[in-house]
Amino acid sequence: MTTSDPKSSGMTNGGARIVVDGDDEVLSPTDLSEMLAEGTKESHDRAENCQFVKDFLRGRIKQELFKRGTAALYFVYTAMEDEIEKNADHPHIAPIYFPAEVHRREALARDLEYFYGEDWESQISLSTGTKPYVDRIHEVGQKDPVLLVAHSYTRYMGDLSGGQILKKVAQRALKLPSTGEGLNFYQFEGIHSHKGFKQLYRSRMNELELDVETKERIVGESNRAFSFNMMVFTELEEIGKTIKEEVQDAGLGVGHSHAEIMDGGDINKCPYYAAKMAASGNPTYACQLAMTLLRHPPCQWALAAWVALLAGFTAWYLL
């Protein structure tokens, strides 16, 4: 539906107005969702470019690290969801309280049982790299609950976005069952449209009655959450150096469109990404790009025409 007079979300913030295509939602640069998106760009880029994440996206995942990472997430989400539950009636938490839709603790418990067995709880422990993250979540939950908005935004919005790419990469690289065992964390049965839910979540955040100073503190806490996540990644990366486990480049594949990749596939299967890497001189990606192009009918016809033309010139020359 379109409208010539978009309705606002009830906010009276000043500044240039931003209309989201295809929706009646109108956003302002001073809306919390916009401040978070803009204010965490650098942190998001740093997290995406750390070695652990880059290896993950390429499908170079050691199962032991994946298991440890799942355990770390379990402790983080247990802390966050415990504090959210305690503050469920808080005026700044209640509007974004969606336990049935996004809470991940039970899903992570099922994944840990799959990887470690029924006695999984006795086999995992809070790691040194994860403890500061967990401690901080408990601290804000007890002393400054409004900052839980930052932690829930950073985690849940990420899970519904890039997390869906990681799910497909992990399933392929670790040869996990197509029925979803070991990947419950990435499956949101209570959400039918990830895009629609993210819009709802951001809208609820924007309706919170917050002054500019509090919004800036939430942005700062979100950046802090990214830093805690990077501490966990760094710890896993260091542990990975000590683990002797063969990995394969499960991220290398062809035949998927750019739209499919952006909607939650493996970045290495994207022909545009392959072209970029080939241009940098990487022979593996050069071969991948060639194979990708040859799988498309127009490229096959062009090659056939070129071969026929070459054969015709050769025959003419020999005669």
N, C-alpha and C positions, 0 to 999 in steps of 0.2 A: 504494500500500500504506500501511496505517496500523498503528501499534503503540502499545500502552499503555505500553511501556517503551522509549523511544527510546534508541538507542545513542549514546554520546558519540564524539567524534572522537579520543579518546585524550588530550585535554587535561585537566589537573587544575586549571585556573584557577578562582579563586573568583568570587563575585558572582552576580547573578541570571542564570538560564539562559534562553536563547532558543531555542525550537524552530522550525525552518523548516517551514512547512506543506508537507505532501506528501513530506517527506524524513525520513530517520532522523538527519539532521545536527542536532547540538545545538551552539549557539553561546553564548559568554560575552562580556560587554562587554570583557574583557581579551584576547580573541582578536585577532590582528593584523588580520584582515579587518574586524572591527567597529571597531577603533581607527582604521583608515584611513578607513573610511566616515564616522565621526563627526568625525575630526580634519581632514578635508579639505572638509567641507561648505561653509565660507565661500569657500575657494579655488575650488571647483567653481562656486559661484554667480557669483563675480566673472568667471570665464572665460566662463560661459554668457551673461553680460549685457554683455560688451564688444561694441562696435558691429559689428566684423567678423563675429562669430558670429551676432548678431541679423540682420544683412543676409543672411548665408548661409542661415539658417533660413527667411527670407522668399523665398529664391530669387533674391535680387539679387546675382548672382555675375558678376564679370568674368572671362572665360576666362584672361586674362593673369595675374590674381591666383591663379586656381586652379592654373595651371601653376607659378607661383612657390611656392605653398604645397606643391605636390607635391614640388618640388625640395627645399624646406626639410625636409620629412618624410624624404626620402631620406637626407639627411645625418644627421639625428637617429637614424633606425633603423640606418643603417650603423654609427654609433658605438656604439649600444646593443647591437646584435647582435654586433659585433666583441668587445666587452668580455664579453658573456655567453658567447660561445664560448671565450674565454680562461679563463673561470672556471667552465666547465661542470661541473667536478668539485668545485667548492667546496660544502661541506655545506649552505650556505644558498641556493645557486643550483641545484644538481642537482635538487631536488624540483620546481622550477617551470621546468625546462628542457624546453620543448615546441617545438623548431625547426620541425618539420613542420606543426604546427598553427597557430602564430601569427607566425612570423618574416615580416617584411614587405619586406625589402630587395629581393628579386627581383620581387615584385609591383609595387613602386614603380618599378623599372627598366623594366618593361614599360609602365607608364603613361607614363613620361617618353619612351620611344621613340615611343609613340603621339602625344604632343603635339609633340615636337621633331624626330622623325626618327631615323635610325640613328646620327647623330653627336651624340646628345643630351648625352653626357658633356662634349663641348667647349663646350656652350652654357649649362651651368649652373655656378654657383659658390656657395660657402658665403657666405651673406649676413651682414651685420653683426649683425642681430637674432637670427640662428640660432647664430652662433659660440659665445656664452657657454653655451648649452644643450649643444652638442656637447663643448665643453671640459670642462664639469662631468661629463658622463657618463664621459669618458675618465679624469678625475681619480678618481672614486669606483671605477671599475673597476680602477684600478691601486693605489689606496691603501686603499680601504675597500669591498670587493666586496659586503658585505651590503647596502649602500645601493642596489645595482642592483635589489633587490627593489622599492624604491619606484618607480623609473623604469619597470620592466616592468609593475608593477601599474597605474600611472597611464596608460600608453600602451595596453597591450593590452586592459585591461578597458574603457577608453573606446572603443576601436575596435570592440569587440564589442557595445557598448551604443549610445550616441548616434551613433557613427560610421555605423551602419546607417540612421539618419534622414538624415544628410548625404549618403549615397550616393544615395538616391532624389531628394533635392532637386537635387543636382548633375546627375544624369542628365537630369532634366527641364529644368532651367534652361539647361544647356549643349547640350541636344539631342544627348547622347552616344548611341552605338549601344546597343540593348537587349541586344546580345550581350556587353556588359561592357567593351569597349575604353575605356581611360582611367580605369576604376574598379576595376582589379584589387586595389588597396590595400584596398578594402572587402570583398573576397570571400575567405572563408576555406574553401577547398575541403576542407581536412583536418578541419573541424569540422562535424558533422551537427546538433548542437544547441548554439546559443550559450548558452542558459541552463544546460544541463547542464555545458558546459565551464567556464563561469564559476564554477559551484558547485565543480567539481573543483579549479580553480585556487585558489580561496579556501581550500578544505579543505587543500590542500598548504601554503599559506602558514601556516595556523594550526598545522600540525604541526611547523613549524620550531622548533628549540630556541633560543629567544631570551629574554633577560631583559627586564624592563620598560623599562629604560633604552635598550636597543637598539631595541625596538619604537617607543619615542617618537622616536628618531633617524630611523627609517624614515618615520614620519608627517611629521616635519619636512622630510625630503628630498622626500617626495611633494608637500608644499605648495610646496617650491622648484621642483619640476618644473612645477607649474601656473603658477608665476610665469614660468618660461622660455617656456612655451607662450604666455602672454599677451604676452610681448615679441615673439614671432614674429607674433602677430595684430596687434599695434600697428604693427609695421613694414609688414605687408601693407596695413593700413588707410591708412597714410600714402602708400604707393606708389599705392594705388588712387585717391587724390585727383589724381594727376598723369596718370592714364591716361584717354584719351578713348575710351570704349567703351560703346555702348548696352547697357543691361540691362533686362530685363523682370521684372515681379513674377511669376516662374514659381511662386512659392510659393502664390499664390492659387488655390484650387481648392475644389470641393465634392464631396459624395457619398461621403465616407469616414467610417467610424465612429470613435468615440473609441478603441476597442480597437485598430483598425488603426493609428492614429497612434501610440499608445503602443508598438506592436509594431515601429515603425520606419518610419512614414510622414512626411509633411510636416506640421508643426505648424499651418501656415496653413489646411490642409484640414479641420482639426478644428472641428466646429460649436460646441463648448464654448469654444474659443479665439476663434472669430468672435463669439460672444455677449459674451465679456469685452471684446473690442475695440470692439464696437458700443456697449456700455454706457458706454465711455469717450468716446463722441462721434465716433468715426471713421466717416464715411459709407460708405467703401468696404466696411468690415466689416459695416455695417448691411445693405447690399445683399447681401453674400455670405451673411449669416445668413438673410435672407429667401429667397434662392434655394435655400439648403440645405434650409430647412423645406419649401418648395414641391415639392421632389423626393421627399418622403416621402409615400406613399399616404394615411396618416391625415390629414396636413395638407391634401392635395388634397381629400379628402372633406369635411373641415370647411369649407374655402373654398367648395366647391360648394354645401354646405348653406346657408351664410351668404348666398351670392348668390341662391339660390332663395327663401330667406325674405325677402330684401330685395325681390326682384321681386314676391312675393306681396303684401307690404304696399303696394308702389307701385300694383299693379293694383287693389287694394281701394280705395285712396285716390282713384284716378282715376275709378272707377265711382261 
